[in-house]
């Protein structure tokens, strides 16, 4: 298992450090005040959500949509396939593709809760900015095209983030100013060393954009038997090229990706619809119950019935009294 905590790009100047410390403290104070209860909540600003946790958590498996994630306090571990990415209030996380990941809050307490924000991306805005300023050259060759990366949180990025979050206290200004600040944040991300990954996801006919199409097809049709030849044909790639670029972006083969989608969905419907493992496995596309139980246990660490029982007990234990 590989762990990624990308190297610091440069030492901040003393003034930058002081600015950053002050801005982080204000950002944490605002999120703390607006999230008095643990959990995630949407805000009045489109695509902006806030999150709070007062204790470390078990891994949460989800299909993560393209977004920028930043912590004002605490730290988090994200697993993509066998790779581990860790970020805290010094670093941010960008998810540039729809990816099945596991997220786990690893540093939180009632006295110093985990406080974070998430800003979702609009693909059209990414493409417009990338084309307008010539970002994300599709002819550039890069060794890695992972659809997820972390980097240092600089004052130039923290500044528009803080201005955006401040608008939550000024709703009369949000409609006019929030789109401008969100655009500035996106611009800063596209200009970052790994911003090309975000840009290429939105540029027509780039390899990353074709992989985004393949991910979309798998996400919609993961219950169906996978014929890699059909998928390659749909996105106008050869089978070998699809395998190569799909794994470069997601760290998984299309079959492994489909399996994670099936297992995550089976878990969701067992919890939300109170159905048994046999029914859930069949509904997500498994023909063999033993195969479903085996792969579920390997992925989540427990057989389906025991895992769902544990999750329900956790829900009951965290329910307000």
N, C-alpha and C positions, 0 to 999 in steps of 0.2 A: 504494500500500500504506500503510495507516494503522498507526501504532504507538501503543499505549496504555501509559502509565505514569501511572496516576491521580495527581492532585495530593495532596501531603501534607495531611492534614486540619487539623493543628495542630502547632505546635512543642512537642516534649516538654519537660516541666519537667526541670531538672537531675537531680532524684532519679529520675525516670522513665528518663532516659537511662542513668544508672548501673545501675539495676535491670535494664534491658533488656540492657545490655552483659554483665552478669554472667550472666543467665539464658541468653542466646544462647551464651556461651562454654561453659556447662555442657551445654547441649543438644548443641552440636557435639561436645564430648568424649565424650558417651554414644554418639552415632551413630557417631563415628569408631571407638570401641572395639568396637561391635557389628557393624560392617561393614568387615572387614579386606580384603575382596576387592571389586572393582568389580562393580556390578550392583544389582538390586533384590531384596529378600528380605522375605517375610512374617514377622510376629512372632507371639508367643503371644497377643497381644491382638487380638481380632477386628477386621478391616478396617484395621488399622494396618500399614503397610509402611515400610521404610527403604531408602534408596538411596545409592550412592556412585559417584563417577566421578573418575578421576585425570587425565583430559584432556578437552578439548573434544570434542564428538561431531558426527557428521553428524545431520541431522534424522531423528527416529524418528516414523513415521506410525502412528497408532493411533486406535481408537475409545475415547475417554476417558469413563469412567463418572463419575457425580456424586461429587465428592470435594473435600476440602480439602488443599491442597499447600503446604508451607512448607519453606524452605531455612535451615539453620543456617549454611551456608557455600557460597559460589559463587553463580552466577546462571544463569538459564534463559530461553530464548525459546520462546514457544508461538504457533503460527500457527493462526488459525481463518479459513478462507477467505483473504481478502486482508488480514486484520487481524493485527497483531503485538502480543503482550502480553509484557512483560518483567518478571520478578520476581527478587528476591534475598533476602538475610537481613533486609532492612528491610520487605519486602512479602510478602504471601501471595497465592495464587491459589485461586479457588473455581470449580469446574466444576459448574454447577447442572443440566445436562442431559447426556444421552449425545451427545457431539459428536465428529466426526472431526477430529482436530487433528494438528499436527506439533510435536513437542517437541525442543528442541536445547539441550544443556548448552553454555554459551558461556564459562564462567569456571571452570576447574578445572586443577589441576596435582598432581603427586605430593606436593609440599610442602604445598599447600593444596587438598585434594580437595573436590569438590562433595559436600555432605552434605545430604540432605533426607528428609522424611517425607511420607507420604500417608495420610489418614484418610478412608475411604469413608463415604458417607452411607446411612442407612436412610430411605427415603421415609416410612415410617410414623412414625418418630420425628420427622422434620421436620414432618409434618402435625400430630402431637399437640402439639408445642411451639408451633407457630404458632397453633393454635386456643386452646390454654390461655392464652397471653399476648397474644392479639390481634395477632399479627405478620403482615405481608404482606397487608394489606387488598386484597381482589380488586377493590374499586371504585375504587382509586386509579389515576389515569392517569399513566403515565410515558412519557417521550419514547423511551427505549430499553429493550428487554427482552432484551438479550444474555444467553445462558445461560452466560456466563463473565465473571469480573471479578477485578480485583486491588485490594488496599487495603493501608493501612499496618498493620504488625504492632505492636499496642499491648501494653503490659505486662499488661493485663487478659486478653488472649488468650494471650499467651506463658506466663503463669503456669500455667493448667490444662494446656497442652501439655507443659510441663516435668514437671508432676506425673504426667501420663499416661506419658511416656517413662521416667520413673524407675521405674515399676512393672515394667519389663522386667527389672530387677534384684531385684524382690520378687514372684516369681510367686505366692507364697502369698496376697498381697493383691490381685492383679490381678482375680480373679473378682468380688470385692466392689466394688472402687473404680474399675476401668476404665470401667464403664458410667456412673458418676457424673461422672467427669472428661470423658468423651466428650460427655455431655449438656450439661455446662457450656460446652464448646467450641462445640457447635452453637448453644446459646443466645446466646453472644457474637456468633457470625456472623450469626444472624438479627436481632440488635439493631443490627448495623452499618448504615451508610447504604445499602448495596446488598443487605442481607439479604432484602429483599422478593422479590428474584429467586429466591432459594433457596426461600422460603416458598411462592411462587405455583406453583412446579413441583409441589408436593405437595398443594395445595388443590384439591378436587374442583370441576370446572366452571370453573376459571379458564382463561384463554386459554393460559397457559403449560403448564398440565396437559394441555390438549388437544393442544398441540404435542408434549408429551412422548409422548402416545399415538401421534401421527403418526410421530415418530422411531422408536418401538418397532416400528411396522408396517413402516416402510422397512428397519429393521435386520434384521428377520426375512425380508423378502421382496424384498430388493434385486436378486436375480437375475431377477425377473419384470418384464415390461414395466410401466412406470408409467402409470397412468391417474389424473390428478390429480383428476378428478371422483369416482372411487371412493374415493380417499384422503380427500377432503373429506367425503364422505358417511359414512365410517367414524368420523370424529371429530366429526361433527355441526357442520360449519362450511361456509360458502359457499366456493367456489373462490377468490374474491378475498380473503376474510378469511384463508383458509389461507395463501395466498401472502404476504400482508402480515405476518402474525404469525410464520410459519415463518422468513422472512428476518430479522425483527427479533430472533428468538432465536438463530439459527444463522449469520447473515450470508450464507446461501446459499438458493437456491430448492430445493424438493424434488428437482428433477431434478439439480441440482449436488450435492446431498447424496448422492443415490443413486449418482452417478458416483464420488464419492470412496470410498464403501463398496465398490463393485465393484473399483476400482483397488487399494485397500488389501488386499482379500481375494485378488485375483489375485497380488499380490506375495507374500503370505504362503504361498499354496499352491505357488507356483513354488519357493520356498526350502525349505519343509518337506517337500513331496512330490516334488520333483525332476521336475516336469512342464514341458513346453515352453510357450511363450507362446500358441500357437494353442489348445492344450487349456485353458489357464488362462482365456483370454479367453472362450471358449465356456462354460466352467463358471460364470463370474460373470454371464453374460447377454448378452455381445456377440455379435451375428450377423455383424458385419463385422470381419475380422482387421485390415484396414488402419485402421479407426476405432479399434480397441483399441490398436494400436501408436502411433497418433498421439496419442491422449489419455493413454496411459501416459507417453510421452516428454515431453509437455507438463507433466504433473503431477510426475513424479519426476526430470525433467531428463536422462534417458537412455532409449534404447530398451530393451525388456524384457530381451533377452539380455545386453546390456552391463551393465545395472543389476544383474541377479542375479549375474553374474560378479564385479562389484565388491563386492557384499555378501558373497559367499562368501569372497573374498580377505580382506576385513576381519575376518570371523569367524575365519579361519585365523590371521591376524596377531595377533588378541587372545586366541587360545587359550592356556591355561597350558602351560608346557613342563616 
